[in-house]
Amino acid sequence: MKDYDLLIVGAGPVGCVVAERAATLKGWSSLIIDKRDHIAGNCYDRHHESGVLIHQYGPHYFRTNDKNLLDYLGQFTGWIPGNYEVKSFTNGEYFPFPINLLTLEQFFKRSFTAEEAEAFLNEIRIPNDNIQNSEEFVLSRVGKEMYEAFYLGYTLKQWDMHPTELNKSVCGRIPIRFNRDIRYVDHAYQFTPDKGFTAMFTRMIDNPLIDVQLETDFEEIRHQFKPLKATLYSGPVDAYFDFKFGKLPWRSLEFTFTEYDQEFIQPCVQINYPNDNAYTRSVEIKHVTAQKTKNTVVSYEESRAEGDPYYPIPATENAELYQRYKVLADEENKKNKVYFSGRLARYTYINTDEAIEMALSTINDIIRDAEA
């Protein structure tokens, strides 16, 4: 095996960005390995057997408030507007989600100004000055009726845990808006790669200084050679240390893709099902990719206890377990120049823009330490 400046474990967004920046900024060579048979990690998209472009591992809605980040990725892709609209199906109706003025008006069958809506929620919410979990957090914001309609069932399906068992941050990520903005997120820049995420990351690492070896497990090669400068590890941190303290728990997902012989079947890209069906949500990504086809494909998503890791379970004991692994990771960084970056390596839930920002920060750390 030839010498490489960097060994990069994981061909997802973090690994691709670190390899590209190392090559472009420093002229460093990288070997990227991944146990899957493709690059782009969970951002991987592909053409379904019917010809429709699908997101294999769930929808990725790229958004950012950082124009520099958008410009950086724009070197490797064109953009189309991100049509990110989500509805929640409950009580036999489709409601805009996250909750906004339109949701409140439809749910309570009355009109609101922003000020009236805030005052109304203050009347129905359950005040709590010592919030300990997700249930208490939501009840303190929207009260019992909306909690049961939009949050309780979805949380039970998604996590297989009651909201009283989950950190308040789980539901705290979902905003309440006092406007009529139906977009899923309110970031300044909401776009999707015009040819897909896989095409964007493929172009990113199309460089003679970057080699990619797929269907390769890190354990198979970790002792075969040592990179000249550093290792970037974006796999599960507990696996790196052979589960010394036990496994970090994750929720997994199972996807069923169904083709329909019509142009669109859903009113928007994503429908959440808090209280209906076994699946948590259905996604018709064609609303986002803007493909022109006579048929469409919908993915139905069910939460699972076993399978590929998707969501770290935000409970106190899990955070404490991760901190024990982080101590080992910090020691490994100092001793062997191994950098742990990405959602699996840091046991965190991050969006695509956050993963890329983390990668940019990590390559800066690698360069700084190499030149120190």
C-alpha positions in Angstrom: 0.0 0.0 0.0 1.5 3.3 -1.0 2.1 6.2 1.4 -0.7 8.7 2.0 -0.7 11.8 4.0 -4.2 11.1 5.4 -6.2 8.0 6.0 -9.9 9.0 6.0 -12.3 6.5 7.5 -15.8 7.2 6.0 -16.7 8.5 2.5 -19.6 10.7 3.8 -19.7 14.5 3.8 -17.0 14.8 6.5 -14.6 12.5 4.8 -15.1 14.0 1.3 -14.7 17.6 2.6 -11.5 16.8 4.6 -10.0 15.0 1.6 -10.8 17.9 -0.8 -9.5 20.6 1.5 -6.3 18.6 2.2 -5.6 18.2 -1.5 -6.6 21.8 -2.5 -5.0 23.7 0.4 -1.9 21.6 1.1 -1.4 19.2 -1.8 -1.8 16.3 0.6 -2.8 12.8 -0.6 -5.7 10.9 1.0 -7.0 7.4 1.0 -10.7 7.3 1.8 -12.2 4.0 2.8 -15.8 3.1 3.5 -17.5 -0.2 4.3 -20.5 0.7 2.1 -20.4 0.3 -1.7 -20.8 4.1 -2.4 -19.7 7.5 -1.3 -21.7 10.4 0.2 -22.7 8.6 3.4 -26.3 9.0 4.4 -26.6 11.8 1.8 -26.4 9.2 -0.9 -29.0 9.5 -3.6 -29.6 7.2 -6.5 -32.0 6.5 -9.3 -34.8 4.1 -8.3 -35.5 1.2 -10.6 -38.3 3.4 -12.0 -35.9 6.1 -12.9 -36.9 8.6 -10.1 -34.1 10.0 -8.1 -34.5 9.0 -4.4 -32.7 9.7 -1.2 -31.7 6.2 0.0 -31.3 7.0 3.7 -34.0 9.5 4.3 -34.5 13.1 3.0 -31.7 15.6 3.2 -32.8 19.2 3.1 -29.7 21.4 2.7 -29.9 24.7 4.3 -27.5 27.2 5.8 -27.2 30.8 7.0 -23.5 30.8 5.9 -23.0 32.2 2.4 -19.4 31.1 2.4 -20.4 27.5 3.0 -22.9 27.8 0.1 -20.2 29.2 -2.1 -17.7 26.5 -1.2 -20.1 23.7 -2.1 -21.1 25.7 -5.2 -17.7 24.8 -6.7 -19.0 21.2 -7.0 -22.6 21.6 -7.9 -25.3 23.9 -9.3 -28.3 24.7 -7.1 -32.0 24.6 -7.4 -34.3 26.1 -4.8 -35.1 23.8 -1.9 -38.8 23.2 -1.8 -38.9 22.1 1.8 -42.5 21.9 3.0 -43.7 19.4 5.7 -47.2 18.6 6.9 -48.4 16.6 9.9 -51.4 14.3 9.4 -53.4 14.2 12.6 -57.1 14.2 13.4 -57.8 13.3 9.7 -56.2 16.6 8.4 -52.9 17.8 7.0 -51.5 20.6 9.1 -48.5 22.8 8.3 -45.5 21.8 10.5 -43.6 23.1 12.4 -46.5 24.7 14.1 -47.2 28.3 12.9 -50.2 30.6 12.7 -51.7 28.6 9.9 -51.5 25.4 12.0 -53.0 27.2 15.1 -55.8 28.6 13.0 -56.7 25.3 11.4 -56.4 23.3 14.6 -58.4 25.6 16.8 -60.7 26.9 13.9 -60.2 30.5 14.6 -58.0 33.3 13.3 -55.0 34.8 15.1 -52.6 37.6 14.8 -49.1 36.9 16.1 -49.8 38.7 19.3 -53.2 36.9 19.8 -51.5 33.5 19.1 -48.8 34.1 21.7 -51.5 35.2 24.2 -53.6 32.1 23.4 -50.7 29.7 23.9 -49.9 31.4 27.2 -53.4 30.5 28.3 -53.3 26.8 27.3 -49.7 26.0 28.0 -48.6 24.3 31.3 -46.0 26.6 32.9 -42.9 24.8 34.3 -39.8 26.5 35.7 -37.9 23.3 36.1 -38.3 21.4 32.8 -36.7 18.0 33.0 -37.8 16.2 29.8 -39.4 16.5 26.4 -43.0 16.1 27.6 -42.6 18.9 30.1 -41.0 21.1 27.4 -43.7 20.7 24.9 -46.5 21.1 27.4 -44.9 24.3 28.6 -45.1 25.7 25.0 -48.3 24.5 23.4 -50.4 22.7 26.1 -51.9 19.2 26.3 -54.1 19.1 23.2 -51.4 20.0 20.6 -48.9 17.9 22.5 -51.0 14.8 22.0 -51.9 15.7 18.4 -48.5 16.5 17.1 -45.7 15.2 19.4 -46.6 12.4 21.7 -47.4 9.6 19.2 -44.5 10.6 16.9 -42.0 10.6 19.7 -43.2 7.1 20.9 -42.8 5.7 17.4 -39.5 7.4 16.6 -37.7 6.6 19.9 -39.7 3.7 21.4 -39.5 5.8 24.6 -42.0 8.1 26.3 -41.2 11.8 26.0 -40.8 11.8 29.8 -37.7 9.6 29.3 -36.1 11.9 26.7 -34.0 15.0 27.1 -35.9 18.2 26.4 -33.6 18.9 23.5 -35.4 16.2 21.4 -38.5 18.3 20.9 -36.7 21.6 21.6 -35.3 21.5 18.1 -38.7 22.1 16.6 -39.7 25.8 16.6 -43.1 27.4 17.1 -43.5 30.2 14.7 -45.9 33.2 14.9 -46.0 33.8 11.2 -47.5 32.1 8.1 -44.2 30.8 6.7 -44.9 27.2 5.6 -41.3 26.3 5.0 -39.8 23.5 7.1 -36.8 25.7 8.0 -36.2 29.4 8.0 -32.5 29.5 7.0 -31.4 32.3 4.6 -30.2 29.8 2.0 -32.3 26.7 1.1 -31.1 24.9 -1.9 -30.6 21.3 -3.2 -27.8 20.1 -5.5 -29.1 20.2 -9.0 -27.8 16.7 -9.9 -28.0 15.3 -6.4 -25.8 14.9 -3.4 -23.9 11.9 -4.7 -22.9 13.8 -7.8 -21.8 16.8 -5.7 -19.5 14.7 -3.5 -18.2 12.7 -6.5 -17.1 15.9 -8.1 -15.6 17.1 -4.8 -13.2 14.2 -4.5 -12.4 13.9 -8.3 -8.7 14.6 -7.7 -5.6 12.6 -8.5 -4.5 13.1 -4.9 -7.6 11.3 -3.5 -8.0 7.5 -3.7 -11.3 5.8 -2.7 -11.5 2.2 -1.5 -15.1 1.0 -0.9 -16.5 -2.1 0.8 -13.5 -1.9 3.1 -13.8 -2.2 6.9 -11.5 0.0 8.9 -10.6 -3.0 11.1 -9.2 -4.8 8.0 -6.6 -2.1 7.4 -6.1 -0.1 10.6 -2.8 -1.9 11.4 -1.5 -2.3 7.8 -0.1 1.2 7.4 0.2 4.5 9.1 -0.6 7.7 7.2 2.2 10.3 7.1 0.2 13.1 8.8 -3.1 12.0 10.4 -6.1 9.8 10.4 -9.6 11.2 10.1 -12.1 8.8 11.7 -15.8 9.4 11.1 -17.1 6.0 12.1 -18.7 5.1 15.5 -16.4 6.1 18.3 -17.3 3.1 20.5 -16.4 0.7 17.6 -12.9 2.4 17.3 -12.2 1.4 20.9 -13.7 -2.1 20.6 -16.7 -1.1 22.7 -14.6 -0.9 25.8 -17.3 0.7 27.9 -20.2 -0.9 26.0 -22.2 0.2 22.9 -23.6 3.6 22.5 -27.3 3.2 21.7 -28.8 4.5 18.4 -32.2 4.4 16.8 -32.2 3.0 13.3 -34.6 3.3 10.3 -36.1 1.1 7.7 -37.3 2.4 4.4 -39.8 1.0 2.0 -39.9 2.6 -1.5 -43.1 2.5 -3.4 -43.6 3.6 -7.0 -46.8 5.3 -8.1 -48.0 5.8 -11.7 -48.7 9.5 -11.4 -46.7 12.6 -11.3 -47.2 13.4 -7.6 -49.1 11.7 -4.9 -48.4 13.9 -1.8 -49.2 17.6 -1.4 -45.6 18.3 -0.3 -42.3 16.5 0.2 -42.9 15.1 3.7 -45.9 14.0 5.7 -45.4 13.2 9.4 -47.8 10.7 11.0 -47.8 11.1 14.8 -51.0 9.1 15.4 -51.6 7.0 12.2 -49.8 4.1 10.6 -46.7 2.2 11.7 -44.4 4.5 9.8 -43.4 7.9 11.2 -43.3 9.8 7.9 -43.6 9.4 4.1 -41.3 11.3 1.8 -41.8 12.1 -1.9 -38.4 13.6 -2.6 -39.4 14.5 -6.2 -40.9 17.7 -4.7 -37.4 18.8 -3.9 -35.3 17.3 -6.8 -37.7 18.9 -9.4 -37.5 15.9 -11.7 -39.9 15.8 -14.5 -41.3 12.3 -14.7 -44.8 10.8 -15.2 -44.3 8.5 -12.2 -43.2 9.1 -8.6 -41.7 7.2 -5.7 -42.5 7.6 -2.0 -40.4 6.3 0.9 -42.2 5.1 4.0 -40.0 5.3 7.1 -40.2 3.2 10.2 -38.1 3.5 13.3 -36.1 0.5 14.5 -34.0 -0.5 17.5 -31.5 -2.4 15.4 -29.7 -1.5 12.1 -27.5 1.2 10.8 -27.1 4.1 13.4 -29.1 7.2 12.5 -30.1 9.0 15.7 -28.2 9.0 19.0 -30.7 8.5 21.8 -30.6 11.7 23.9 -30.7 10.4 27.4 -28.4 11.4 30.3 -26.8 8.0 30.7 -25.9 7.9 27.0 -24.3 11.4 27.1 -22.2 10.2 30.1 -21.2 7.1 28.2 -20.1 9.1 25.2 -18.0 11.4 27.5 -16.0 8.3 28.6 -15.3 7.5 25.0 -14.4 11.2 24.3 -11.7 11.0 26.9 -10.2 8.0 25.0 -10.6 9.9 21.7 -8.8 12.9 23.0 -6.0 10.7 24.2 -5.8 9.0 20.8 -5.7 12.3 19.0 -2.7 13.4 21.1 -0.9 10.1 20.9 -1.6 8.9 17.3 -3.0 12.0 15.5 -6.4 10.5 15.0 -9.2 13.1 14.6 -12.7 12.1 15.4 -15.3 14.0 13.4 -18.9 13.6 12.2 -22.1 12.4 13.8 -21.0 8.8 14.5 -17.6 9.8 15.9 -19.1 12.5 18.2 -22.4 10.8 19.0 -24.5 13.7 17.9 -27.3 14.5 15.5 -26.2 17.1 12.9 -27.6 18.3 9.6 -25.7 18.3 6.4 -24.5 21.9 6.7 -23.4 21.2 10.2 -21.4 18.1 9.1 -19.6 20.1 6.5 -18.9 22.9 8.9 -17.5 20.3 11.3 -15.3 18.9 8.5 -13.9 22.3 7.7 -13.1 22.9 11.3 -11.4 19.5 11.6 -9.2 20.0 8.5 -8.1 23.3 10.0 -7.1 21.5 13.2 -5.2 18.8 11.2 -3.3 21.4 9.3 -2.5 23.5 12.4 -1.2 20.5 14.3 0.8 19.2 11.3 2.5 22.6 11.0 3.1 23.2 14.7 
